[in-house]
Structures are given as structure tokens and as C-alpha cells.
Amino acid sequence: MPLRGKLNPSLIELKYLTYLDMRNIDFNYSQIPEFIGSLSNLIHLELYHANFRRNIPFQLGNLSNLQYLDLSFNYFNKPENIEWLLQLSSLKYIGMSNVNLSNINNWLHVVNKLSYLTSLFLYHCNLLNIFSVPHVNSSTSLDVLDLSYNNLTSSSVLEWLFNFNTSVVELYLNNYQFQGSIPDDFTRINSLAHLYLYSNEFEHEIPKAFGGMCNLKTLFLSGNHLNGQLDFIQNLTRCVNHSIESLHLRDNPLEGVISEAHFSKLTKLKNFDLSNTLLDFNINFDWVPPFQLEVPNFSGKFSIFPLKDLSSNNLEGKIPRFLFKASHLDLSKNMFLEPIQSLCAIANGNLDLLDLSNNQLLGELPNCWMHFEGLKVLNLANNHFHGKIPISLGSLLGIETLDLSNNNFSGIIPLSLKNCTKLRFISLQDNNLSGEIPMCSSSYDDHAIWMYKGREYEYKSILGLLKSIDLSSNKLTEAIPSEIVELNGLISLNLSRNLLIGKIPSEIGLLRSLEALDLSKNQLCGGIPSSISLINSLSSLNLSNNNLSVKIPISSQLNTFNAIAYEGNPNLCGFSFPKKCSREKTTQNPAVNRGSGHAGIQEEEDGFVTLGFYVSVTLGFVVGFLGVVGTMFLNDFKDKLYVIGVVIMVRLERQLQT
């Protein structure tokens, strides 16, 4: 819990105080006290993210010895001027990110006069365009400049940079509104090592002159409209030190052929992102790249690449061997078309994420997953795999996300998956899996804290963390296991489009958190358990197209569902259903209670697309059986897991509309 309170005026008695760091303290929307300006010996003042508001006191200009000032990420009123900064002639560091400077039209002229300034952070400040550039520059020592997330369209800032600030090492100009070609003049900043120009409106080719920036280590140009070929990369190979380490060009219509020659001398390259471009890769299957990260090990040294995202390109043919040396490999949404048996020959125990989804891969999955012991995320969805799910997948003891959906897998769900006790998300839908749904006791030692809807829940069994189960569109048989009622944290359960028989578990009402239940298109029989009426959170229900019979239980919750939730059960009768039970007066079907939480039900065959369903899906599509099923929540792979979740949500939505 962060510290809270207000600054005590007695602080002024510390006459010789030189260093004051109060970042991340909650000052409860109070104003920075004016007496701070009396601490004349202060050299360092850190008020970052301290929950201050109102006005920035101009008395801070009295701190004539101050070298470091950070006021970022507070809730100040718009300053009318910042000229008090000129009184701080010793300033080396200014942090005013997220301070609204939209009233300041001379911000650049003020900055320009601070001769000792080395670091300037004005991220997301609503800066105004500058139309007159200072003719003399005093801030020649500037090393780090962050003007990102502003809406500047004028090129005056660039003119100021190119003419006077050739010592800049780190430059952040991302999320601007810059248009046109990227200026060649960036090459005039000889010291530039880190350049961030992503998420702008730049177009045309990347300047070939960039190949002469031999000190450049990081180049982010993603999210522009850049086209043409990557000639500048080959120019980079002429640099003696070959310094480039990070190269990010994704989300641009770049074209041409990428060959081994482009990377032949980039020995320091650690990660690159060329995803979602129009580039064609012409790389030999057995090529060994020169760039590598050497990691000491007891058995010597081995090479891995920290991150490689080549998704949404035109990659086809065989997957080059060297890519599997990555620790994080995304080749989704390409056109790879090959059997995948070669995986065994290139297994990498350091690979923690492998995404080959949405390709044209075919054949049976090899049974060598015990050699991928570091794998945490595996996504092979939307390919043409067939045969049985390999037993060795149960050797992935650290696996957290497993998606094998939309393939042609057959056979049973392997019992070995019970070993995957860290599994948080599993999707096996739209295959040809058969056999019964496996289930096991909840006697795990694991416990966890999970936040949902503002409340904190502690689960002593990992099964309590399960939030969503979807094994729909397979050929699963036998009865729904009664142990399913132990999943007391379950929000969404979808077992539709299978061959399940028997009765709905009588104690299903123990699933008190359930919001969406779809058991449609099976061969279930017997009555609807009366305990289902205890699930007050249930907002979406589909029991259609089964062999259910007897009377629908009467409850204020069940009576609100549309008859479409029960249709296709010829022996079912009751309230809100066309067929009335004996001794029951014939009444009109009641209108759907639009305030009951299912106003989003669409008049379609499934009757399952509701707000409650998407809430549960968005929370994780967290699935599980036998430890086969686990939860999805934020972790080290949150960005990737989010993307997987959204893709599956869209796929389910499309499926439910057919």
C-alpha cells in the first residue's frame, strides 16, 4: 500500500536538504506546497506520480541549485507559463510528462535556453506547434529527448533538432502526426543510438542514408505507411561495429525480397519484428544466422533469440531451422505448407512461446514435446493437423496456454495432460475428438488469489480458478462428469455440438458464478435439475436440441429466458415454453424480460451470444479438465494471451452466427 498524506510545513526546517524523492506517494489531490521553493539547497526533487493537483507553484523557480526536477504524471491545472524554469539555470533533467502544456506557446524557446539540460521528457503534454525556431541554441548537451504522444504536425521541432542537437543519443518522436518522407537529416545526429518514430504517418521508402548511422542500436519504424525495399539494411552491414540490436518495421507495406545477405553482418542483432508487411523471405532452411545471444550454460554456450515476430507476412514453404532458436516465436497468419515432423530435429528447450496458428501445416503432430520443456504458450490452431493429440504434450509441465482448435485431431483427450498443472487456457474445439470428458478430483495443493468484479477470491484448489470451459464441436460421448460442479469459479461452460448422453448433473446449481451455459445439440435426457434455479448470475442459457423431458423448473431466473433456449426437446414442458405441462392453464408466452441480463440474446440458432458470454470469454476463455484445463489471467505473456483470446472470441462469434 502506498504512503498517503500531506507534506508537513516542518519540512522547511531541513535547511541543508539536497535530495527529496516523493514519487508514488499519494498526496490525495493536494497542491504542491509553496514552501518547497524555500529549500534552497535542493539539487534533486522527484514528485513523479504523487497525486498532486491544482497549480504548479512558481516558487519552484527559487530552487537555484536544482539539477533534477520530475513533475510527471500528476493532475495539475494547465500552466499559464513555464518561464520560472529559466531561473533554474543548473537543470540537467526535466520530467513533465502528462502535464497539459497546451497554453504554452513558447515551450521550445524556454527549453532552448537551458544550457546544461541533458534529459527532457515531455511525453503526452498536448504541445503546441512551433512555427519560429530559435536562431541560437544553448541546450547543446541534450542526450535524451522524449516528445512522444503529442499531436505536433509542424516540422519546426525537427529543424531545431537537426541544426542544434547533434549530441542526442535517445530520441522519442513516436505517436506524432508527422507526414511525408522520413528526413535524411536524422543522419546528421551522429551520436543517435536509439530512434523511435513508430505510429506516425511517414510514407515512401526508408532513407538509404540510414544505413550510414553506424552508432544506431535501436530503430522503431512500425505503424507507418512505409513502402519500398530494405536497401538501408544492406548499407548497415558496411558499418565497422555493426551496432544494430533491435529492428522493428512491422505494420508497414514494405515489399521486396529478404535474403540471408540482408543479415550477413548484423552480428549484434538481438530481436527484430517484420510482421504484417509484404516482404518475401528467401532464406535457406539450414541457414545459420550470424546474430545470436550467447547464454552461459554448464554444457557450453548455445544461441537463442529473445523475440521474433514474423506473423502476418507472405512466408511460405518450409520454416527455416534457425527461427526455432528463438525464445519467443510467432509465425502465425502465414502460408507455411509442410508436414511438421521436422520439429523433433530442431527442438529448443528455451522456446517459451510458439505460435504457428493460421497456416496450412498438415500431418500428425510429432511425439517429441518433452524436448520443449520451456514452452509456456503453444498455439497450433487453424491448420490441417490430424491424428491423435500426442501424449508427450503432458510433458510440458510449465505450459500455460494450449490452443489446438480448428484442426482434425481425433481420438481421446490424452490423460497425460493432467500433468500440466500450470495450464490456464486450453482450446480443443472444432476437432474430431471422441470418448468421454475426463475429470479428476480437486485435490491439488495449489492455491491462488484472483480478482473479479472488484472482489478478491482465494482458491485452495486450482480447479476453483477455472473460468471458462469450451469443448464444443467435437464427438465427445458419455455423460457430463458430476465432478464438474466442483469448478466453483466457473463463469462460462460450453459443451455444445457433441454426443453427450445421460442427465445434467443434479448439483449443477453449485456453480454459483456461472453466467453462460450451453449444452445444446447433444443427446442429454431427463429433467432440468431444479438446482439450476440457484444460479442467480446466469444470464445466458441454451439447452436446445436434446432429449430433455418433464417440467422446466419454476424460478424468477429461468422464467426470463426465451423459449429458444429450450426448443428441440419434444418432451419438455413448462413456463415460457410452447408446450404446457398437464394441469397447467394455457397462457401466452411471457415477453422476455429485457432487464434480466440477456437483452443481448440474438434470434439465432444457438441463442448463446450474450453480454455475459463475452464477459466470460474476455476474462480469459479459461478452460480445463484434468488439469487439462486451466485459467487465463495476466502474466508475463499478457500481450500474447490477449491476442489469442481476441482471435478465439472472433472465431466463436463467427461460429455462433452460422
C-alpha positions in Angstrom: 0.0 0.0 0.0 1.5 3.4 -1.0 2.2 6.1 1.6 -0.5 8.7 1.9 -0.9 12.1 3.5 0.2 15.7 3.1 3.5 17.5 3.3 4.2 18.9 6.7 5.5 22.5 6.8 8.1 21.4 9.3 10.0 20.1 6.3 11.2 23.6 5.7 13.4 23.3 8.8 15.7 20.9 6.9 17.8 23.7 5.6 20.5 21.6 4.2 18.3 19.1 2.4 19.6 18.4 -1.1 17.7 15.3 -2.2 13.9 14.9 -1.9 12.2 11.9 -3.5 8.5 11.6 -3.0 7.5 9.6 -6.1 4.5 7.3 -6.0 3.3 8.8 -2.6 -0.4 9.5 -2.6 -0.8 13.2 -1.6 -4.6 12.9 -2.1 -5.0 15.6 -4.8 -3.5 18.3 -2.7 -1.3 21.1 -4.2 2.4 21.2 -4.1 3.2 23.4 -1.1 4.7 26.8 -1.9 7.3 26.3 0.9 9.1 23.7 -1.2 10.5 26.7 -3.0 12.3 27.7 0.2 14.5 24.6 0.3 17.3 26.5 -1.4 19.9 23.7 -1.2 17.8 21.1 -3.1 19.6 19.5 -6.0 17.1 16.7 -6.7 13.3 17.0 -6.5 11.2 13.9 -7.5 7.4 14.3 -7.4 6.6 11.7 -10.1 3.1 10.2 -9.8 2.4 11.7 -6.4 -1.2 12.5 -6.9 -0.8 16.3 -6.8 -3.3 18.6 -8.5 -4.1 22.3 -8.9 -1.4 24.7 -9.9 2.4 24.1 -10.1 3.8 26.7 -7.7 6.0 29.3 -9.5 8.1 29.3 -6.2 9.9 26.2 -7.5 11.8 28.7 -9.6 13.6 29.8 -6.4 15.5 26.4 -6.3 18.5 27.9 -8.0 20.7 24.8 -7.2 18.2 22.3 -8.6 19.6 19.9 -11.2 16.8 17.3 -11.3 13.1 18.0 -11.5 10.3 15.5 -12.2 6.7 16.5 -12.0 5.4 13.8 -14.4 2.0 12.1 -14.1 0.1 14.3 -11.7 -3.2 16.1 -12.1 -2.1 19.7 -12.4 -4.1 22.5 -13.9 -2.9 23.8 -17.3 0.1 26.1 -16.5 -0.2 29.6 -17.9 3.6 29.8 -18.3 6.7 27.8 -17.5 9.3 30.7 -17.6 10.1 30.1 -14.0 12.2 27.2 -15.3 14.6 29.7 -16.7 15.6 30.6 -13.1 16.8 27.0 -12.7 20.0 27.5 -14.7 21.6 24.3 -13.4 18.8 22.0 -14.5 20.0 18.8 -16.2 16.8 16.8 -16.1 13.2 17.9 -16.6 10.3 15.4 -16.4 6.9 17.0 -17.1 5.2 14.1 -18.9 1.4 14.1 -18.9 1.4 17.8 -17.8 -1.0 19.7 -20.1 1.1 22.4 -21.7 -1.5 23.4 -24.3 -1.4 27.0 -23.1 2.4 27.3 -23.5 3.3 28.5 -27.0 7.0 29.2 -26.2 7.9 25.8 -24.6 10.7 25.3 -27.2 12.2 28.7 -26.6 12.3 28.0 -22.8 13.9 24.6 -23.2 16.4 26.1 -25.7 17.9 28.4 -23.1 18.7 25.7 -20.5 22.3 25.2 -21.3 23.0 22.3 -19.0 20.0 20.3 -19.9 20.7 16.6 -20.8 17.3 14.9 -20.4 13.9 16.3 -21.4 10.7 14.3 -21.0 7.5 15.9 -22.4 5.6 12.8 -23.2 1.8 13.4 -23.8 1.8 17.1 -23.0 -0.5 18.4 -25.7 2.4 20.5 -27.0 1.6 23.3 -29.5 3.2 23.6 -32.9 6.2 25.8 -33.0 6.4 28.0 -36.2 9.5 30.0 -35.3 12.7 28.2 -34.4 15.3 29.8 -32.1 18.3 31.1 -34.0 20.7 30.3 -31.2 20.7 27.1 -29.2 22.1 26.9 -25.7 20.9 23.3 -24.9 23.7 21.7 -26.8 24.2 19.0 -24.2 20.9 17.3 -24.7 21.2 13.5 -24.7 17.7 12.2 -24.2 14.6 13.8 -25.7 11.1 12.4 -25.4 8.3 14.4 -27.2 6.2 11.3 -28.0 2.4 11.2 -27.9 1.9 14.8 -28.9 0.0 16.0 -32.0 2.6 18.1 -33.5 2.4 18.4 -37.3 5.0 21.2 -37.8 8.5 20.2 -38.9 10.0 23.1 -36.8 10.9 20.7 -34.0 12.8 18.6 -36.5 14.5 21.7 -37.9 15.6 22.7 -34.4 16.9 19.1 -33.7 18.9 18.8 -36.9 20.5 22.3 -36.6 21.5 22.4 -33.0 21.2 19.0 -31.2 23.7 16.7 -32.8 24.6 15.1 -29.4 21.2 13.4 -28.9 21.5 9.7 -28.1 17.9 8.7 -27.4 15.1 10.3 -29.4 11.4 9.5 -29.0 9.1 11.0 -31.6 6.6 8.2 -31.8 2.8 8.8 -31.9 3.1 12.2 -33.5 1.3 13.3 -36.7 4.5 13.5 -38.9 3.7 13.0 -42.6 5.6 12.7 -45.8 9.1 11.1 -46.1 11.4 10.4 -43.2 14.0 13.2 -43.5 17.6 12.1 -44.4 18.7 14.8 -41.8 18.4 12.3 -39.0 21.8 11.1 -40.2 23.2 14.4 -39.1 22.7 13.4 -35.4 25.9 11.4 -35.4 25.5 10.2 -31.8 22.0 8.8 -32.2 21.7 5.3 -30.9 18.0 4.9 -30.2 15.4 6.3 -32.6 11.7 5.8 -32.1 9.5 7.0 -35.0 6.7 4.4 -34.8 3.0 5.2 -35.1 3.3 8.3 -37.3 2.2 9.0 -40.9 5.5 8.6 -42.6 5.4 7.2 -46.1 7.6 6.3 -49.1 10.9 4.4 -48.6 13.1 4.2 -45.6 16.1 6.5 -46.4 19.1 4.6 -47.7 21.2 7.1 -45.7 20.0 5.3 -42.5 22.5 2.6 -43.5 25.3 5.1 -42.6 24.1 5.6 -39.0 26.8 3.3 -37.5 26.0 4.1 -33.9 22.4 3.1 -34.2 21.4 0.3 -31.9 17.6 0.6 -31.8 15.3 1.6 -34.7 11.5 1.5 -34.4 9.6 2.5 -37.5 6.5 0.3 -37.0 3.0 1.5 -37.7 3.7 4.0 -40.6 3.0 3.8 -44.3 6.5 3.0 -45.4 6.9 1.0 -48.6 9.7 0.0 -51.0 12.6 -2.3 -50.2 15.0 -2.6 -47.4 18.2 -1.4 -49.1 19.3 0.5 -46.0 19.8 -2.8 -44.1 22.5 -3.8 -46.6 24.1 -0.4 -46.1 24.2 -1.0 -42.4 26.5 -4.0 -43.0 29.2 -1.6 -44.1 29.5 -0.2 -40.6 32.6 -1.5 -38.8 30.8 -2.1 -35.5 27.5 -3.4 -36.9 25.8 -2.0 -33.9 22.1 -2.5 -34.6 20.4 -4.7 -31.9 16.7 -4.0 -32.3 14.9 -3.5 -35.6 11.1 -3.1 -35.7 9.4 -2.4 -39.0 6.1 -4.2 -38.5 2.7 -2.9 -39.9 4.2 -1.2 -43.0 3.5 -2.1 -46.7 7.2 -2.9 -47.2 7.9 -5.2 -50.1 10.7 -7.0 -51.9 12.8 -10.0 -51.0 14.6 -10.5 -47.7 17.6 -12.8 -48.1 20.5 -14.0 -46.0 22.6 -11.2 -47.4 20.5 -8.6 -45.6 21.6 -10.0 -42.2 25.0 -11.3 -43.1 27.0 -8.9 -40.9 24.4 -7.9 -38.3 26.1 -9.9 -35.6 24.7 -7.9 -32.7 21.0 -8.2 -33.7 19.0 -9.4 -30.8 15.4 -9.0 -31.9 13.5 -7.9 -34.9 9.9 -7.6 -35.9 8.9 -7.6 -39.6 5.4 -8.9 -39.1 2.4 -7.7 -41.1 4.4 -6.5 -44.1 4.5 -7.6 -47.8 8.1 -8.9 -47.6 9.0 -12.2 -49.2 11.6 -14.2 -47.3 14.2 -16.2 -49.3 16.2 -17.9 -46.6 17.7 -21.4 -46.8 16.1 -23.9 -44.5 19.5 -24.8 -42.9 20.9 -21.2 -42.7 22.8 -20.4 -39.5 22.5 -16.7 -38.9 25.4 -14.6 -37.6 23.3 -12.8 -34.9 23.0 -14.6 -31.6 22.7 -14.1 -27.9 25.2 -16.3 -26.1 24.0 -17.6 -22.8 26.4 -19.4 -20.5 25.5 -22.9 -19.6 27.2 -25.9 -17.9 27.4 -27.6 -21.2 28.9 -24.7 -23.0 27.2 -21.9 -24.9 24.1 -22.0 -27.0 22.3 -19.4 -29.2 18.8 -18.1 -28.7 17.0 -15.1 -30.0 14.9 -13.2 -27.4 12.0 -12.3 -29.6 10.9 -13.0 -33.2 7.5 -11.9 -34.6 7.1 -12.7 -38.3 3.3 -13.0 -38.2 1.0 -11.8 -41.0 3.6 -11.9 -43.8 3.8 -13.9 -47.0 6.1 -16.6 -45.6 5.7 -19.9 -47.3 7.4 -23.2 -47.9 9.5 -24.7 -45.0 10.1 -23.0 -41.7 13.8 -22.2 -41.5 15.6 -24.1 -38.8 17.3 -21.0 -37.3 13.9 -19.5 -36.3 13.4 -22.2 -33.7 16.4 -20.9 -31.8 14.2 -18.1 -30.6 12.7 -17.9 -27.2 9.5 -16.3 -28.5 8.4 -17.2 -32.0 5.3 -16.0 -33.7 4.8 -17.3 -37.3 1.0 -17.1 -37.3 -1.1 -16.0 -40.3 1.4 -17.0 -43.0 1.3 -19.6 -45.7 3.6 -22.3 -44.4 2.6 -25.6 -46.0 4.5 -28.6 -44.9 4.5 -31.6 -42.5 5.8 -30.6 -39.1 7.7 -33.8 -38.2 10.9 -31.8 -38.5 10.1 -30.2 -35.2 11.9 -33.1 -33.4 15.2 -32.3 -35.1 15.1 -28.7 -34.1 13.7 -28.9 -30.6 14.7 -25.9 -28.3 14.2 -26.1 -24.6 14.5 -22.4 -24.3 11.4 -21.7 -26.6 8.7 -20.4 -24.3 6.2 -19.2 -26.9 5.4 -20.9 -30.3 2.5 -19.6 -32.4 2.1 -21.4 -35.8 -1.7 -20.8 -36.0 -3.5 -19.9 -39.2 -1.1 -21.5 -41.6 -1.6 -24.6 -43.8 0.5 -27.0 -41.8 -0.5 -30.6 -42.1 0.2 -34.1 -40.9 0.3 -35.6 -37.4 2.0 -33.8 -34.5 5.2 -35.5 -33.6 5.5 -37.0 -30.2 8.6 -35.1 -29.1 7.3 -32.3 -26.9 9.3 -33.5 -23.9 12.2 -31.7 -25.6 10.4 -28.3 -25.5 10.5 -28.2 -21.7 10.5 -24.4 -21.5 7.3 -23.9 -23.5 4.5 -21.9 -21.9 2.4 -20.9 -24.9 1.6 -23.2 -27.8 -0.9 -22.2 -30.5 -1.4 -24.5 -33.5 -5.0 -23.5 -34.2 -6.5 -23.3 -37.7 -4.2 -25.7 -39.6 -4.7 -29.1 -41.1 -3.2 -31.4 -38.4 -4.8 -34.8 -37.9 -4.3 -37.9 -35.9 -4.1 -38.2 -32.1 -3.1 -35.4 -29.7 0.5 -36.5 -28.7 0.8 -37.9 -25.2 4.1 -36.0 -24.8 2.2 -32.8 -24.6 1.7 -33.8 -21.0 5.5 -33.4 -20.5 5.1 -29.6 -20.9 4.9 -29.0 -17.1 5.1 -25.2 -17.5 2.6 -24.9 -20.3 0.0 -22.1 -19.6 -1.8 -21.8 -22.9 -2.6 -24.6 -25.3 -4.7 -24.0 -28.4 -5.3 -26.9 -30.9 -8.7 -25.7 -32.1 -10.0 -26.0 -35.7 -7.9 -28.9 -36.8 -8.8 -32.5 -37.5 -7.4 -34.2 -34.3 -9.2 -37.4 -33.4 -9.1 -39.9 -30.6 -9.4 -39.1 -26.9 -8.1 -36.2 -24.9 -4.9 -37.7 -23.5 -4.8 -38.3 -19.8 -1.2 -37.1 -19.7 -2.4 -33.6 -19.8 -3.3 -33.9 -16.1 0.4 -33.3 -15.5 0.1 -29.8 -16.9 -0.9 -28.3 -13.6 0.0 -24.7 -14.7 -2.4 -24.8 -17.6 -4.6 -21.7 -17.6 -6.1 -21.8 -21.0 -6.9 -24.7 -23.3 -9.0 -24.8 -26.5 -9.7 -28.1 -28.3 -12.9 -27.0 -30.0 -13.8 -27.9 -33.6 -11.9 -31.2 -33.9 -13.0 -34.8 -34.1 -12.2 -35.8 -30.5 -14.2 -38.6 -29.1 -14.5 -40.5 -25.8 -15.8 -39.3 -22.5 -14.9 -36.0 -20.9 -12.2 -36.8 -18.4 -12.4 -35.3 -15.0 -10.5 -35.6 -11.7 -10.7 -34.6 -8.1 -9.9 -31.1 -7.0 -7.2 -32.4 -4.5 -4.5 -30.0 -5.6 -2.2 -28.3 -3.2 -2.2 -25.1 -5.3 -3.9 -22.0 -4.1 -4.3 -18.6 -5.7 -5.8 -15.2 -5.2 -8.0 -14.0 -8.1 -9.6 -10.6 -8.6 -13.0 -10.5 -10.3 -15.5 -7.6 -10.3 -13.7 -5.8 -7.6 -13.6 -8.7 -5.1 -10.7 -10.8 -4.0 -11.2 -14.6 -4.0 -8.8 -17.2 -2.6 -8.9 -20.7 -4.1 -7.2 -23.5 -2.3 -7.7 -25.8 -5.4 -6.5 -24.8 -8.8 -9.9 -26.0 -10.1 -11.5 -23.1 -8.4 -9.7 -20.8 -10.8 -11.3 -22.2 -13.9 -13.4 -19.5 -15.6 -14.4 -20.8 -19.0 -14.7 -24.3 -20.5 -15.3 -24.8 -24.2 -15.0 -28.2 -25.8 -17.8 -27.6 -28.3 -18.0 -29.1 -31.8 -16.3 -32.5 -31.2 -17.6 -36.0 -30.8 -17.3 -36.4 -27.1 -19.6 -39.1 -25.6 -20.8 -40.5 -22.3 -22.2 -38.3 -19.5 -21.2 -35.0 -18.2 -19.0 -35.8 -15.3 -20.6 -35.0 -11.9 -17.3 -33.6 -10.7 -17.8 -30.6 -12.9 -19.8 -29.0 -10.1 -16.5 -28.6 -8.1 -15.4 -25.9 -10.5 -16.9 -23.2 -8.3 -15.3 -20.3 -10.1 -16.7 -21.2 -13.5 -18.3 -18.4 -15.5 -18.9 -20.0 -18.9 -19.5 -23.6 -19.8 -19.9 -24.7 -23.4 -20.2 -28.4 -24.3 -22.5 -27.9 -27.3 -22.4 -29.9 -30.5 -21.1 -33.2 -29.1 -22.7 -36.6 -28.5 -23.1 -36.4 -24.7 -25.7 -38.6 -23.1 -27.2 -39.0 -19.6 -28.5 -36.4 -17.3 -27.4 -32.9 -16.5 -25.5 -33.2 -13.1 -28.1 -32.7 -10.4 -25.9 -30.4 -8.3 -25.1 -28.0 -11.2 -26.6 -25.2 -9.0 -23.3 -25.3 -7.1 -21.8 -23.3 -10.0 -23.0 -20.1 -8.4 -20.7 -17.9 -10.6 -22.0 -19.3 -13.9 -23.1 -16.6 -16.3 -23.4 -18.7 -19.6 -24.3 -22.3 -20.0 -24.6 -24.0 -23.4 -25.3 -27.8 -23.6 -27.2 -27.7 -26.8 -27.1 -30.2 -29.7 -26.3 -33.3 -27.6 -28.4 -36.3 -26.5 -28.9 -35.3 -22.9 -32.0 -36.8 -21.2 -34.0 -36.5 -18.0 -35.2 -33.3 -16.4 -33.6 -29.9 -15.9 -32.2 -30.0 -12.4 -34.1 -27.7 -10.0 -30.8 -26.6 -8.5 -30.1 -24.6 -11.7 -32.5 -22.0 -10.4 -30.0 -21.2 -7.6 -27.6 -19.7 -10.2 -28.6 -16.1 -9.9 -25.8 -14.9 -12.1 -27.0 -16.9 -15.1 -27.7 -14.6 -18.0 -27.4 -16.9 -21.0 -28.8 -20.4 -21.3 -29.1 -22.8 -24.2 -30.3 -26.4 -23.6 -31.9 -26.8 -27.0 -31.9 -29.8 -29.3 -31.5 -32.6 -26.7 -33.9 -35.2 -25.3 -34.8 -33.4 -22.1 -38.2 -34.0 -20.6 -40.5 -33.2 -17.7 -41.3 -29.7 -16.5 -38.9 -26.7 -16.6 -38.2 -25.7 -13.0 -40.1 -22.6 -11.9 -37.9 -19.7 -10.8 -37.6 -16.0 -11.4 -34.3 -16.6 -13.2 -35.3 -19.4 -15.5 -38.6 -17.9 -16.4 -36.9 -14.9 -18.0 -35.2 -17.0 -20.8 -36.6 -17.1 -24.3 -38.2 -20.3 -25.4 -35.3 -20.7 -27.9 -33.2 -21.8 -25.0 -35.3 -25.0 -24.6 -36.6 -25.8 -28.2 -35.8 -29.1 -29.8 -36.7 -31.1 -26.7 -40.1 -32.6 -27.6 -40.9 -33.9 -24.1 -40.1 -30.7 -22.3 -42.9 -28.5 -21.0 -43.4 -25.6 -18.7 -43.4 -21.9 -18.3 -42.1 -19.8 -21.2 -42.2 -22.9 -23.4 -44.9 -23.5 -26.1 -45.8 -27.0 -24.7 -47.7 -26.7 -21.4 -47.5 -29.3 -18.8 -50.6 -31.2 -17.8 -52.9 -29.4 -15.2 -51.3 -26.1 -16.3 -53.5 -23.4 -17.6 -52.8 -22.3 -21.2 -51.2 -18.9 -21.1 -49.5 -16.7 -23.6 -45.7 -16.9 -23.7 -44.4 -14.2 -21.4 -42.3 -11.5 -23.0 -38.6 -11.7 -22.5 -37.6 -9.6 -19.5 -35.1 -7.2 -21.1 -33.8 -6.1 -17.8 -32.8 -9.6 -16.7 -29.4 -9.5 -18.2 -30.0 -11.2 -21.5 -31.2 -8.4 -23.7 -28.2 -9.2 -25.9 -29.6 -12.7 -27.0 -29.7 -12.8 -30.7 -32.6 -14.6 -32.5 -30.3 -17.2 -33.9 -30.0 -20.9 -33.7 -27.7 -21.1 -30.7 -29.3 -18.4 -28.6 -26.0 -18.1 -26.8 -24.4 -14.8 -27.9 -24.9 -12.6 -24.9 -23.0 -10.0 -22.9 -22.4 -12.5 -20.2 -20.8 -14.8 -22.6 -18.4 -12.2 -24.0 -17.6 -11.0 -20.5 -16.5 -14.5 -19.6 -14.7 -15.0 -22.8 -12.8 -11.7 -22.5 -11.8 -12.7 -18.9 -9.8 -15.5 -20.4 -11.5 -18.3 -22.3 -10.1 -20.2 -19.5 -10.7 -23.8 -19.9 -9.9 -27.0 -18.0 -10.3 -30.7 -17.3 -7.9 -33.0 -15.5 -5.6 -30.2 -15.0 -6.2 -30.3 -18.8 -8.0 -27.2 -18.2 -6.7 -24.0 -16.5 -7.2 -20.3 -16.1 -6.1 -17.4 -18.1 -5.1 -14.2 -16.3 -2.4 -11.5 -16.7 1.1 -12.9 -16.7 4.4 -12.5 -18.4 2.7 -13.3 -21.7 -0.3 -10.9 -21.3 0.1 -9.3 -24.7 0.3 -12.6 -26.5 -2.5 -14.1 -24.4 -4.7 -11.2 -25.1 -4.2 -11.5 -28.8 -5.0 -15.3 -28.6 -8.1 -14.5 -26.6 -9.4 -12.0 -29.1 -8.8 -14.3 -32.0 -10.7 -17.1 -30.4 -13.6 -14.8 -29.4 -13.9 -13.7 -33.0 -13.8 -17.2 -34.2 -16.5 -18.3 -31.7 -18.7 -15.3 -32.7 -18.5 -16.3 -36.4 -19.2 -19.9 -35.5 -22.3 -19.0 -33.4 -23.7 -16.9 -36.3 -23.6 -19.8 -38.7 
